[in-house]
């Protein structure tokens, strides 16, 4: 079975990926600041967000992953100098590769400490085929610990730009962004939260509607929780 393999066209500039890291870490504070947390990050890119969260929240263990070898290596080199004990070694993981997912789930089932409290996906669902939304929530359902408490909430957090509805954008810049995405890959594009994301999250046991936070430059952080 074929699967989507991202390439350099999906990369942000390293500087732009770092601009929003503190803002995202701050808005996620209610889900990160209490108890012992373990967060699986899909498509970690250059590792800026995993590093920022690990520094800001010593109680959180970050597990960064990437579908591209070169980005995994960049993260490894970045993290070596930091010497943080709450960020694990990045590894190759493609959410669209069923073998990768099955292999990880098999390993997790044999190691209790591999259970997670959160899943983080920043700038993922608009720079990948639409089927990734389903795969993301199915994966989250499988790896998150069962039973939320105030100390250990279970959640999925998404960050990025979204459509206002099926045909409208929040801004002209979002429209231009969509056009640029389609030029690079016709399977990419901004998603409509109400019709393309929320129903899938609900089908996998997440509480809807999610909490929505408007961020800078027209982006949003979306947090889904589960009981």
Residue pairs with C-beta under 8 A, 6 or more apart in sequence:
1 98
3 94
3 96
3 97
3 98
4 94
4 96
4 128
4 129
4 132
4 187
5 67
5 68
5 94
5 96
6 43
6 67
6 68
6 127
6 128
7 68
9 184
9 185
10 127
10 128
10 184
11 45
11 71
12 45
12 123
14 46
14 48
17 45
17 46
17 48
17 49
17 123
18 46
18 48
20 159
20 215
20 216
20 217
20 219
21 48
21 49
21 51
21 52
22 52
23 215
23 216
24 49
24 52
24 122
24 159
24 215
24 221
25 32
25 49
25 52
25 53
25 56
25 57
27 213
27 215
27 221
28 53
28 120
28 157
28 221
28 223
30 153
31 37
31 118
31 153
31 155
31 157
31 223
31 225
32 39
32 53
32 56
32 57
32 59
32 60
32 118
33 57
33 59
34 59
34 150
34 151
34 152
35 59
35 117
35 149
35 151
35 152
36 59
36 117
36 152
37 57
37 59
37 60
37 61
37 117
37 118
37 152
38 60
38 61
38 63
38 113
38 115
38 116
38 117
38 118
39 53
39 60
39 61
39 62
39 63
39 116
39 117
39 118
39 119
39 120
40 63
40 65
40 116
40 118
40 119
40 120
40 143
41 49
41 50
41 62
41 63
41 64
41 65
41 119
41 120
41 121
41 122
42 65
42 93
42 95
42 119
42 120
42 121
42 124
42 136
42 139
43 65
43 66
43 67
43 95
43 121
43 122
43 123
43 124
43 128
44 50
44 64
44 65
44 66
44 71
44 75
44 90
45 66
45 71
45 122
45 123
46 71
46 74
46 75
46 78
47 64
47 74
47 75
47 78
47 79
47 90
49 120
49 122
50 62
50 64
50 75
50 87
50 90
51 62
51 78
51 79
51 82
51 84
51 87
53 60
53 62
53 120
54 60
54 61
54 62
54 84
54 86
54 87
55 82
55 84
58 86
59 86
60 86
61 86
61 87
61 88
62 86
62 87
62 88
63 88
63 116
64 75
64 87
64 88
64 90
65 72
65 90
65 91
65 92
65 93
66 72
66 75
66 90
66 92
66 93
67 92
67 93
67 94
67 95
67 96
67 97
68 92
69 92
72 90
72 91
72 92
75 90
76 89
76 90
79 87
79 89
79 90
92 100
93 100
93 104
94 100
95 101
95 132
95 135
95 136
95 139
96 128
96 129
96 131
96 132
96 135
101 135
101 139
104 143
105 142
105 143
107 114
108 114
108 115
108 143
114 143
115 143
115 144
115 145
116 143
116 144
116 145
117 144
117 145
117 152
117 153
117 154
117 155
118 144
118 153
118 154
118 155
118 156
118 157
119 136
119 139
119 140
119 143
119 144
119 155
119 156
119 157
120 156
120 157
121 136
121 156
121 157
121 158
121 159
122 158
122 159
122 160
123 159
123 160
124 132
124 136
124 158
124 160
125 132
125 133
125 136
125 158
125 160
125 191
125 197
126 160
126 161
126 162
126 181
126 188
126 189
126 190
126 191
127 181
127 185
127 188
128 187
128 188
129 187
129 188
130 187
130 189
130 191
130 196
133 191
133 196
133 197
133 200
134 200
136 156
137 156
137 200
137 201
137 203
137 204
137 206
137 224
138 204
140 156
140 204
140 206
141 204
141 205
141 206
141 226
144 154
144 226
145 152
145 154
146 154
147 154
147 227
148 154
148 225
148 226
148 227
153 225
154 225
154 226
155 223
155 224
155 225
155 226
156 201
156 206
156 223
156 224
157 221
157 222
157 223
157 224
158 197
158 221
158 222
158 223
158 224
159 215
159 219
159 220
159 221
159 222
160 190
160 219
160 220
161 170
161 174
161 177
161 190
161 218
161 219
161 220
162 170
162 190
162 191
162 192
162 193
162 220
162 222
163 169
163 170
163 174
163 178
163 190
163 191
163 192
163 193
164 170
164 192
165 192
165 194
166 192
166 195
169 175
169 178
169 190
170 218
171 218
173 217
173 218
174 190
174 218
177 190
178 189
178 190
181 188
181 189
181 190
182 188
182 189
191 197
193 210
193 212
193 220
193 222
197 222
198 208
198 209
198 210
201 208
201 210
201 224
202 208
205 226
205 227
206 224
206 225
206 226
207 224
207 225
207 226
207 227
208 224
210 222
210 223
210 224
210 225
211 222
211 223
211 225
212 220
212 221
212 222
213 220
213 221
213 222
213 223
214 220
215 221
